[in-house]
Amino acid sequence: MKNVTITVEDSVLEWVRVEAAKRGSSVSRLVGEMLAEKMRRDDAYERAYREWQADTVRMHSDGQPYPTRDEIYAERTDRLR
């Protein structure tokens, strides 16, 4: 692990100190966990976006009109019965 120095506003520092104390953690550990969670979320979003872009089986109309909202929901209602 590496040590870093960050600059934050006084109000942010006060909040993170209180938050760390509530969780029984240190400021350093809490900030590290928050950054790791942000990294995981961003990675998951990017991965999902790339998968969506690569998906070649999307809804195409082939010149036909798309179904109306009522038609879509009627179809779902029929399946639930």
N, C-alpha and C positions, 0 to 999 in steps of 0.2 A: 504494500500500500504506500501511496505517496501522500505527503502533507501539502496542503495548499493554503494560501492566504486569500481571503475574499473581503470585499468591501460592501457593506450593507448599511442601509439607513438605521438609525437608532431604534425606530419603532419595529423594524423587521427583526433586529437582534433581540429586542425585548420579547417579541412574540415567540421566536424560536427557542429562547431560553425557557420560557414558561411551558411551551409545548414539549420540549425535551424532558423537563421535570415531571410533567404529567405522565409521560410514558416511561419514566424511570431510565432515561437514556441521556447520553451526552449530546451537546449541540453538534459536535463533529459527526457522531454516528447517525443522528437524525437527518442532517443535511446529506450525508452519504446515501442513506436509504431513500430519501426523496429523489435524489439525482438518479439512482439506479432504477427506481420505479418509472421515472420520466423516460429514461432510456428504453426500458422494456415496452412501455406504451407506444413510443414513437416507432420502435422497431416493428411492433405488431401492426401498427397502422400502415407503415410502408410496405410490409410484406403483403398485407391484405390488398392494398392498392395495386401492387404489381401483379398479384394473382387476378384481380378484377380486369386489369388491362390486358392480360394474356388470355382471358376467357374469350374464346371464339364463339361460344354458344350463348349468344345474347338474344334478346327478343327482337326479331326483325319482322317487318310487316310484309315484305315481298310485294309491296304495292297494295296490299289489303289494308283496310282500316283496322286500327287497334280496337280491342273490345272496350266497351264503355265500362265505367265504374260499376253500374248496376249489373251488367253481365258478369263481371268478375265476382262480385259479392254474391250473386245468385248461384254461381257455380260453387262457391265455397259453402254456402248454406246448404245446398243439395248434398254435398259430401258429408256434412255433419249429421245429416238425418239418417 
